Amino acid sequence: MEPGPSLPAEPVPAQPEVPRQVPAPPPGSRPTDDAAGKGGADAGPPFVIPNIPLIRSRAAGEQRATFFELFFDLVYVFAVTQLSHYLLADLSWPGAARATFMLVVIYWAWNYTTWMANWFDPRTVTVRLVLVFVMMASLLMSIAVPDAFGGRGLLFAASYVALQVVRNVFVVVVCPTGAFRRNFGQILAWSLLTAPPWVMGALVDGNARWGLWGVALLVDLAAPLVLYWLPGLGSTPTSQWQVEGNHFAERFQLFVIIALGESIVLAGATASESRLTATVAVALGVAFLLSTALWWLYFGQVSEVVARRIGLSAPAEAGKLGRDVYTYLHLPVIAGIVLAAVGLELVIAHPEEPIGLSGALVAFGGPALFLAGLATCCARVGRRHAWWPVGVAVALLAAVPLLTALDRLAAMGILTAVLVTSAAVEQSRGDSAADGQSRLP
């Protein structure tokens, strides 16, 4: 075909720079209600990422965790170790309450940073420097864990406040005016609201510290549930919480690996410090099987199904699911693994002693909490037959009073058999791909 006559070129007017829109959903995913203009009442404006160099590029496909994010997690490996050693040193109800409180605070700091890094690229120098600051503050907070309710209370509280406030200030400063910046402005306001009770609580002792810190933590935990509501501004629309599903799920899966790694490290370290008798060797083998069963229960199919369900949701619903499943419902999963690690240490250190009530509560309560968290995560994304692990968890707790006279190794052997069987049942379901593609409720 011969070319036709050419027309005189007309100048093309310069187009104003516009914010980057979220890329189209991956092939095979359902069109979202928001894309069709049918968002819910709280859907808000379409999600828009600011067009600044610090933002992750999503044009190349799914995001993966960067090496710097893996480096960042090393601080939290130390934090989880500090918590498990703290509980081992004070295996009592008050000690358990303090350890639980600090676990929630540490997890909350990591969780907020993960949300921020879902959008901001850790490969850029500026973002990396902010994360370095958060790492240092997290390290100081972890160092304070053994005496956080004593002489190092101010170090613990001030480190937590600093990392929360500085991270949110950074986002507000670098982002242009818009819905994205407004969201982080309201998050920053809530962080500043809780700063005084955190610091004031560190300056008092006993019940006064518990009271002030308890109020501060409750406000922190409630903020996402009320969508960071502020007088005159209202709530932040959940359409602005959209996450990159693969990256977001991977980050929380890595935190589960951190907790599971602690169970392996604690078991191995305890065995290396003991006389490696045949009984200790058997106890180490049982501990390894139990940790493997916990891994299999989470990573066999559950983690994939949950991530896929969130990825197939409409933007506003995906934000809610990400908040509920990862921000809140992964807490019992992590806490259960940490408790299980403490129980394993007790068994390996003294396998032939009676397990007693406190030992049985830790050893069986940890996996029960883990199973309950797993079930609620699956139920929240509408997985079929999600609640069966709760029945196993109830049975484990009901068995605690019956097992106090058994030696620790025998009791842990029973627990391991139950968890291995549960992992086999979970694996036999075979619904990973089908369940992830099924119609969302």
FILUM-969832 format. One record per residue (C-alpha): residue in one letter; x, z, y. Coordinates in Angstrom, 1 decimal. Layout:
N
   r        u        w        v
   A        X        Z        Y
...
//
This chain:
441
   r        u        w        v
   M      0.0      0.0      0.0
   E      1.4     -1.0      3.4
   P      1.3      1.5      6.2
   G     -1.3      1.0      8.8
   P     -0.6      1.0     12.5
   S      0.8      4.2     13.8
   L     -1.0      6.2     16.4
   P      0.7      7.8     19.4
   A      1.7     11.3     18.6
   E     -0.2     14.0     20.4
   P      1.5     17.3     21.2
   V      0.5     20.1     18.9
   P     -0.5     23.2     20.8
   A      1.5     26.3     19.8
   Q     -0.4     28.6     17.6
   P     -0.4     32.3     18.4
   E      1.2     34.5     15.7
   V     -1.4     36.3     13.6
   P     -1.1     39.2     11.3
   R     -0.5     38.4      7.7
   Q     -3.5     38.6      5.5
   V     -3.5     39.9      2.0
   P     -2.7     37.1     -0.5
   A     -5.4     35.7     -2.7
   P     -6.1     37.6     -5.8
   P     -4.2     36.5     -9.0
   P     -5.7     33.8    -11.2
   G     -8.4     35.2    -13.5
   S     -9.4     38.1    -11.2
   R    -12.9     38.3     -9.8
   P    -13.6     37.4     -6.2
   T    -14.1     40.5     -4.2
   D    -17.2     41.6     -2.3
   D    -15.2     41.9      0.9
   A    -13.9     38.4      0.6
   A    -17.5     37.2      0.4
   G    -18.5     39.2      3.4
   K    -20.4     41.8      1.3
   G    -18.3     44.8      1.7
   G    -19.9     48.3      1.4
   A    -20.8     50.5      4.3
   D    -17.3     52.0      4.3
   A    -15.5     48.8      3.5
   G    -14.5     48.3      7.2
   P    -12.6     45.2      8.5
   P    -10.7     43.0      6.2
   F     -7.3     44.4      5.2
   V     -4.6     43.1      7.4
   I     -0.8     43.7      7.0
   P      1.1     43.8     10.3
   N      3.4     40.8     10.7
   I      6.7     42.7     11.1
   P     10.0     42.3      9.1
   L      9.7     45.7      7.6
   I      6.6     44.8      5.5
   R      7.0     43.7      1.9
   S      6.5     40.0      1.3
   R      3.8     39.4     -1.3
   A      4.1     35.6     -1.4
   A      6.5     35.7     -4.3
   G      4.0     37.3     -6.7
   E      3.7     40.8     -8.0
   Q      6.0     43.5     -6.6
   R      8.3     45.6     -8.8
   A      9.9     48.9     -8.0
   T     13.2     48.4     -6.2
   F     16.5     50.0     -7.2
   F     16.3     52.1     -4.1
   E     13.0     53.5     -5.2
   L     14.5     54.4     -8.5
   F     17.4     56.1     -6.7
   F     14.8     57.9     -4.5
   D     13.2     59.3     -7.7
   L     16.4     61.1     -8.7
   V     15.7     63.8     -6.2
   Y     12.4     64.5     -8.0
   V     14.1     64.6    -11.4
   F     15.9     67.6     -9.9
   A     12.6     69.0     -8.5
   V     10.9     68.9    -11.8
   T     13.9     70.6    -13.5
   Q     13.7     73.3    -10.9
   L     10.0     73.9    -11.5
   S     10.4     74.1    -15.3
   H     13.3     76.6    -15.0
   Y     11.3     78.6    -12.5
   L      8.4     79.0    -15.0
   L     10.8     79.8    -17.8
   A     12.3     82.6    -15.8
   D      8.8     84.1    -14.9
   L      6.4     83.3    -17.7
   S      3.5     85.3    -16.3
   W      0.2     84.5    -14.5
   P      1.7     85.0    -11.0
   G      4.7     82.9    -12.0
   A      2.5     80.2    -13.3
   A      0.4     80.2    -10.1
   R      3.5     79.9     -7.9
   A      5.0     77.1    -10.1
   T      1.6     75.2    -10.0
   F      1.4     75.5     -6.3
   M      5.0     74.2     -5.8
   L      4.4     71.4     -8.3
   V      1.4     70.2     -6.2
   V      3.4     70.3     -3.0
   I      6.3     68.4     -4.5
   Y      4.0     65.8     -6.1
   W      2.1     65.4     -2.8
   A      5.3     64.6     -0.9
   W      6.3     62.0     -3.5
   N      2.8     60.6     -3.6
   Y      2.5     60.0      0.1
   T      6.0     58.3      0.2
   T      4.9     56.0     -2.7
   W      1.8     54.9     -0.7
   M      4.0     54.2      2.3
   A      6.5     52.2      0.2
   N      3.7     50.1     -1.3
   W      3.7     48.3      2.1
   F      7.1     48.9      3.6
   D     10.1     47.2      2.0
   P     12.8     49.6      0.9
   R     15.3     46.7      0.9
   T     15.3     46.7      4.7
   V     17.8     49.0      6.4
   T     15.3     50.8      8.6
   V     12.9     51.6      5.8
   R     15.8     52.7      3.6
   L     17.0     55.1      6.3
   V     13.6     56.7      6.5
   L     13.5     57.1      2.8
   V     17.0     58.6      2.9
   F     15.7     61.2      5.3
   V     12.7     61.9      3.0
   M     15.1     62.2      0.0
   M     17.3     64.8      1.9
   A     14.2     66.8      2.9
   S     12.9     66.6     -0.7
   L     16.3     67.8     -2.0
   L     16.2     70.8      0.4
   M     12.7     71.6     -0.7
   S     13.7     71.5     -4.3
   I     16.7     73.7     -3.7
   A     14.3     76.3     -2.2
   V     12.0     76.3     -5.3
   P     13.5     79.4     -7.1
   D     13.0     81.6     -4.0
   A     10.3     79.7     -2.1
   F      8.0     82.7     -2.2
   G     10.9     84.9     -1.1
   G     13.8     84.3      1.3
   R     13.8     80.5      1.2
   G     10.2     80.1      2.2
   L     11.0     78.6      5.6
   L     13.4     76.0      4.0
   F     10.7     75.0      1.5
   A      7.9     74.7      4.1
   A     10.0     73.2      6.9
   S     11.4     70.5      4.6
   Y      7.9     69.6      3.4
   V      6.5     69.4      7.0
   A      9.5     67.4      8.2
   L      9.3     64.7      5.6
   Q      5.5     64.3      6.0
   V      5.6     64.1      9.8
   V      8.7     62.0     10.2
   R      7.6     59.4      7.7
   N      4.1     59.0      9.3
   V      5.7     58.9     12.9
   F      7.9     56.1     11.7
   V      4.9     54.0     10.6
   V      2.9     54.6     13.8
   V      5.9     53.7     16.0
   V      6.9     50.4     14.2
   C      3.4     49.0     13.7
   P      1.5     47.0     16.3
   T     -1.9     48.1     17.5
   G     -4.6     47.6     14.8
   A     -6.5     49.1     11.9
   F     -3.3     49.6      9.9
   R     -1.6     51.6     12.6
   R     -4.8     53.5     13.3
   N     -5.0     54.6      9.7
   F     -1.5     56.0      9.8
   G     -2.2     57.6     13.2
   Q     -5.0     59.6     11.6
   I     -2.8     60.5      8.7
   L     -0.2     61.7     11.1
   A     -2.8     63.8     12.9
   W     -3.7     65.6      9.7
   S      0.0     66.2      8.9
   L      0.4     67.8     12.4
   L     -2.7     69.9     11.8
   T     -1.2     71.6      8.8
   A      2.3     72.0     10.1
   P      1.6     75.4     11.9
   P      0.2     77.2      8.9
   W      3.0     75.9      6.7
   V      5.7     77.2      9.1
   M      3.8     80.5      9.9
   G      3.3     81.2      6.2
   A      7.0     81.0      5.7
   L      7.5     83.7      8.3
   V      5.3     86.3      6.5
   D      5.3     87.7      3.0
   G      3.0     88.4      0.1
   N     -0.7     87.7      0.4
   A     -0.4     86.5      4.0
   R      2.0     83.7      2.9
   W     -0.4     82.8      0.1
   G     -3.3     82.7      2.5
   L     -1.6     80.5      5.1
   W      0.0     78.2      2.6
   G     -3.2     78.0      0.6
   V     -5.2     76.9      3.6
   A     -2.5     74.3      4.6
   L     -2.3     72.8      1.1
   L     -6.1     72.7      0.8
   V     -6.3     70.8      4.0
   D     -3.6     68.4      2.9
   L     -5.5     67.8     -0.4
   A     -8.8     67.3      1.3
   A     -7.6     64.8      3.9
   P     -7.8     61.7      1.6
   L    -11.2     62.8      0.3
   V    -12.7     62.8      3.8
   L    -10.9     59.6      4.6
   Y     -8.8     61.3      7.4
   W    -11.9     61.8      9.5
   L    -11.2     62.8     13.1
   P    -13.7     63.6     15.9
   G    -14.4     60.5     18.0
   L    -12.5     58.2     15.6
   G    -14.4     58.7     12.4
   S    -13.0     57.9      9.0
   T    -10.4     55.3      8.0
   P    -12.1     52.4      6.1
   T    -11.0     52.2      2.5
   S    -10.5     48.5      3.0
   Q     -7.3     49.5      4.7
   W     -6.0     51.3      1.6
   Q     -5.5     48.2     -0.5
   V     -2.5     48.5     -2.8
   E     -0.4     46.1     -4.8
   G     -1.6     47.1     -8.2
   N      1.4     46.4    -10.4
   H      3.9     48.1     -8.0
   F      1.6     51.0     -7.4
   A      0.9     51.7    -11.1
   E      4.6     51.2    -12.0
   R      5.6     53.9     -9.4
   F      3.3     56.5    -10.9
   Q      4.3     55.5    -14.4
   L      7.9     56.2    -13.4
   F      6.9     59.7    -12.3
   V      5.4     60.3    -15.7
   I      8.7     59.2    -17.2
   I     10.5     61.7    -14.9
   A      8.3     64.5    -16.3
   L      8.7     63.3    -19.9
   G     12.5     63.1    -19.3
   E     12.5     66.8    -18.4
   S     11.0     67.6    -21.8
   I     13.8     65.7    -23.5
   V     16.5     67.2    -21.3
   L     15.3     70.7    -21.6
   A     15.0     70.5    -25.4
   G     18.4     68.9    -25.8
   A     20.1     71.4    -23.4
   T     18.5     74.4    -25.2
   A     19.6     73.1    -28.6
   S     23.2     72.5    -27.4
   E     23.4     76.1    -26.2
   S     22.0     77.5    -29.5
   R     23.6     77.8    -32.9
   L     22.6     74.5    -34.5
   T     21.1     75.9    -37.7
   A     18.8     74.0    -39.9
   T     15.8     75.7    -38.3
   V     17.0     74.8    -34.8
   A     17.5     71.2    -35.9
   V     14.0     71.0    -37.3
   A     12.7     72.5    -34.1
   L     14.6     69.9    -32.1
   G     13.1     67.1    -34.3
   V      9.6     68.5    -33.8
   A     10.1     68.7    -30.0
   F     11.3     65.1    -30.0
   L      8.2     63.9    -31.9
   L      5.9     65.8    -29.6
   S      7.5     64.2    -26.5
   T      7.2     60.8    -28.1
   A      3.5     61.5    -28.9
   L      2.9     62.3    -25.2
   W      4.6     59.1    -24.2
   W      2.6     57.1    -26.7
   L     -0.7     58.6    -25.6
   Y      0.0     57.6    -22.0
   F      1.9     54.3    -22.3
   G      0.5     53.0    -25.5
   Q     -2.6     51.5    -23.8
   V     -3.9     53.9    -21.2
   S     -1.5     53.1    -18.4
   E     -2.0     49.4    -18.8
   V     -5.8     49.6    -18.9
   V     -6.0     51.8    -15.9
   A     -3.7     49.6    -13.8
   R     -5.6     46.5    -14.8
   R     -8.9     48.0    -13.9
   I     -7.7     48.9    -10.5
   G     -6.2     45.4    -10.0
   L     -9.5     43.7    -10.8
   S    -11.5     45.8     -8.3
   A    -12.6     44.8     -4.9
   P    -10.2     45.9     -2.1
   A    -12.3     48.9     -0.9
   E    -13.0     50.0     -4.4
   A     -9.3     49.5     -5.4
   G     -8.3     51.9     -2.6
   K    -10.7     54.6     -3.9
   L     -9.6     54.1     -7.5
   G     -6.0     54.3     -6.5
   R     -6.6     57.5     -4.5
   D     -8.6     59.1     -7.3
   V     -6.6     58.1    -10.4
   Y     -3.1     58.3     -9.1
   T     -3.2     60.7     -6.1
   Y     -5.4     63.3     -7.8
   L     -6.0     62.7    -11.5
   H     -2.4     62.2    -12.4
   L     -1.6     65.8    -11.3
   P     -2.9     67.4    -14.5
   V     -1.1     64.7    -16.5
   I      2.2     65.7    -14.8
   A      1.5     69.4    -14.9
   G      0.7     69.2    -18.6
   I      4.0     67.5    -19.5
   V      5.9     70.1    -17.5
   L      4.1     72.9    -19.3
   A      4.8     71.2    -22.7
   A      8.5     71.0    -21.8
   V      8.6     74.8    -21.2
   G      6.8     75.4    -24.5
   L      9.4     73.2    -26.4
   E     12.2     75.2    -24.8
   L     10.7     78.4    -26.1
   V     10.4     77.1    -29.6
   I     14.0     75.7    -29.8
   A     15.5     78.8    -28.3
   H     13.8     81.2    -30.8
   P     12.0     79.1    -33.5
   E     11.4     82.0    -35.9
   E      9.9     84.5    -33.4
   P      6.1     84.9    -33.2
   I      4.7     82.6    -30.5
   G      2.5     85.3    -28.9
   L     -0.3     84.7    -26.5
   S      1.8     83.6    -23.5
   G      3.9     81.2    -25.6
   A      0.8     79.7    -27.2
   L     -1.0     79.3    -23.9
   V      2.0     77.4    -22.5
   A      2.7     75.3    -25.6
   F     -0.9     74.4    -26.3
   G     -2.2     74.5    -22.7
   G      0.2     71.9    -21.5
   P     -0.8     69.2    -23.9
   A     -4.5     70.2    -23.4
   L     -4.1     69.7    -19.7
   F     -2.4     66.4    -20.2
   L     -5.2     65.1    -22.5
   A     -7.8     66.2    -20.0
   G     -6.0     64.4    -17.2
   L     -5.7     61.3    -19.4
   A     -9.5     61.3    -20.1
   T    -10.5     61.7    -16.5
   C     -8.2     58.8    -15.5
   C     -9.8     56.6    -18.1
   A    -13.3     57.7    -17.2
   R    -12.8     57.1    -13.5
   V    -12.0     53.4    -14.2
   G    -14.9     53.1    -16.6
   R    -13.1     52.8    -19.8
   R    -15.2     52.9    -22.9
   H    -15.2     56.1    -25.0
   A    -12.9     57.8    -22.4
   W    -13.8     61.4    -23.1
   W    -12.6     61.9    -26.7
   P     -9.2     63.4    -25.7
   V    -11.2     66.2    -24.0
   G    -12.5     67.2    -27.4
   V     -8.9     67.5    -28.7
   A     -7.9     69.5    -25.6
   V    -10.8     72.0    -26.2
   A     -9.8     72.3    -29.8
   L     -6.2     73.1    -28.8
   L     -7.3     75.8    -26.4
   A     -9.7     77.3    -28.9
   A     -6.9     77.5    -31.5
   V     -4.6     79.6    -29.2
   P     -6.0     83.1    -30.1
   L     -5.7     82.1    -33.8
   L     -2.1     81.1    -33.7
   T     -0.4     84.0    -31.8
   A      0.9     85.6    -35.0
   L      2.5     82.4    -36.3
   D      6.2     81.8    -35.7
   R      6.9     79.3    -32.9
   L      8.2     76.5    -35.1
   A      5.0     76.6    -37.3
   A      2.7     76.6    -34.3
   M      4.6     73.8    -32.6
   G      4.5     71.8    -35.9
   I      0.7     72.1    -35.9
   L      0.5     71.0    -32.3
   T      2.8     68.0    -32.9
   A      0.7     66.9    -35.9
   V     -2.4     66.9    -33.7
   L     -0.8     64.9    -30.9
   V      0.8     62.4    -33.3
   T     -2.7     61.9    -34.9
   S     -4.2     61.5    -31.4
   A     -1.6     58.9    -30.5
   A     -2.4     57.0    -33.7
   V     -6.1     57.1    -32.9
   E     -5.5     55.9    -29.4
   Q     -3.3     53.0    -30.6
   S     -5.8     52.0    -33.2
   R     -8.4     51.3    -30.5
   G     -6.8     48.0    -29.8
   D     -8.7     47.4    -26.6
   S     -5.9     47.1    -24.1
   A     -6.4     43.5    -23.1
   A    -10.1     43.3    -23.8
   D    -10.9     46.5    -21.9
   G     -8.8     45.5    -18.9
   Q    -10.7     42.2    -18.6
   S    -14.2     43.6    -19.2
   R    -16.8     43.8    -16.5
   L    -16.1     46.7    -14.1
   P    -19.0     49.2    -13.6
//
